[in-house]
Amino acid sequence: VLLIPSETGVKRWIGIGDYGIQASEITKFAIVLFLAHWGSRYYDKMDTLKYGVMPGATIFATTALLLLLEPHYSCIVIVGILTVLMLFISGIRIKWLAIAAVLLAIVILLLWVTGLLSYAMDRMDGWGKALEYIDETQWQQTWQTRNSLYAIGSGGLLGLGLGQSRQKYLYLPEPQNDFIFAIVVEELGLIGAIAILLIFALLVWRGIVISLRSKDRFGKLLGIGLTSQIGIQVILNILVITDWLPNTGISLPFFSYGGSSLLMLLFQMGLVLSISRSSNIEKA
């Protein structure tokens, strides 16, 4: 994607005719797949520098660098959390993860000092201030988050009714993408929102249960990683639309518009079902 021209300066898509493929959606799956394979192969050696720490750190660092050049900071966050999770369940001790966290903090500080994080800093200027008016610039920066909060607030307990959202009519920008859950809350209310979150929680719980029953370690690690990705994205998306996190492009699984994301999620859920099927066959 870095070689493809972009009018906005953001290079995340590979254009194929009238369609576009977002490479970062494939990256999430690739990270989980590699770490599941590596962790199952070197499970007894994962707590060593050679077999556990360095391979994991190298894969994350190179991936994060490519995403930084796009730039796509939200995907870096997701990939980082997935990497830590996969390494932890593969047997790496917390001390290595703590050391890696310190080194990562130093790298982020250096990037911030050198001005390479200016794109992210612009997003953070209005963080937590969506309902405050300080100046015209910040008022424009927080427009999307502010209207998201308006949508959530106007939904009340029972919502305005399915299809009756008002904020999606040119008030909340791109309501079909990252902020779609705000429209869902406006239309279905608090009760509908809780019901959807419970369904997500049930999906994640069931996916982990299926993974733990896998007949081999690779199936366990792969299933837990793929299922956890959904849970991580749901949590981060909810935190963004409620202004608990800076406004970033984190989609809501199975809800947000985007062909690349939906295809990869369906593919990944197919793998979890495959793990379930093989586990049932083994059990029988």
Secondary structure as the mmCIF struct_conf table of DSSP 4:
data_model
#
loop_
_struct_conf.conf_type_id
_struct_conf.id
_struct_conf.beg_label_comp_id
_struct_conf.beg_label_asym_id
_struct_conf.beg_label_seq_id
_struct_conf.end_label_comp_id
_struct_conf.end_label_asym_id
_struct_conf.end_label_seq_id
TURN_TY1_P TURN_TY1_P1 LEU A 2 LEU A 3
BEND BEND1 ILE A 4 ILE A 4
BEND BEND2 GLU A 7 GLY A 9
STRN STRN1 TRP A 13 ILE A 16
TURN_TY1_P TURN_TY1_P2 GLY A 17 ASP A 18
STRN STRN2 TYR A 19 GLN A 22
HELX_RH_AL_P HELX_RH_AL_P1 ALA A 23 ARG A 41
BEND BEND3 TYR A 42 TYR A 42
HELX_RH_3T_P HELX_RH_3T_P1 TYR A 43 LYS A 45
TURN_TY1_P TURN_TY1_P3 MET A 46 ASP A 47
BEND BEND4 THR A 48 THR A 48
HELX_RH_PI_P HELX_RH_PI_P1 LEU A 49 VAL A 53
HELX_RH_AL_P HELX_RH_AL_P2 MET A 54 LEU A 69
TURN_TY1_P TURN_TY1_P4 GLU A 70 PRO A 71
HELX_RH_AL_P HELX_RH_AL_P3 TYR A 73 ILE A 89
TURN_TY1_P TURN_TY1_P5 SER A 90 GLY A 91
HELX_RH_AL_P HELX_RH_AL_P4 ILE A 94 VAL A 113
TURN_TY1_P TURN_TY1_P6 THR A 114 LEU A 117
HELX_RH_AL_P HELX_RH_AL_P5 SER A 118 MET A 124
TURN_TY1_P TURN_TY1_P7 ASP A 125 GLY A 128
TURN_TY1_P TURN_TY1_P8 ALA A 130 LEU A 131
BEND BEND5 ILE A 134 ILE A 134
HELX_RH_AL_P HELX_RH_AL_P6 GLU A 136 GLN A 141
TURN_TY1_P TURN_TY1_P9 THR A 142 THR A 142
HELX_RH_AL_P HELX_RH_AL_P7 TRP A 143 GLY A 155
TURN_TY1_P TURN_TY1_P10 GLY A 156 LEU A 158
BEND BEND6 LEU A 160 LEU A 160
TURN_TY1_P TURN_TY1_P11 LEU A 162 GLY A 163
BEND BEND7 ARG A 166 ARG A 166
TURN_TY1_P TURN_TY1_P12 GLN A 167 TYR A 171
BEND BEND8 LEU A 172 GLU A 174
TURN_TY1_P TURN_TY1_P13 PRO A 175 PHE A 179
HELX_RH_AL_P HELX_RH_AL_P8 ILE A 180 LEU A 212
TURN_TY1_P TURN_TY1_P14 ARG A 213 ARG A 213
BEND BEND9 LYS A 215 ASP A 216
HELX_RH_AL_P HELX_RH_AL_P9 ARG A 217 ILE A 241
TURN_TY1_P TURN_TY1_P15 THR A 242 ASP A 243
BEND BEND10 TRP A 244 LEU A 245
HELX_LH_PP_P HELX_LH_PP_P1 SER A 251 LEU A 252
TURN_TY1_P TURN_TY1_P16 PRO A 253 PHE A 255
BEND BEND11 SER A 256 SER A 256
HELX_RH_AL_P HELX_RH_AL_P10 GLY A 259 LYS A 283
#
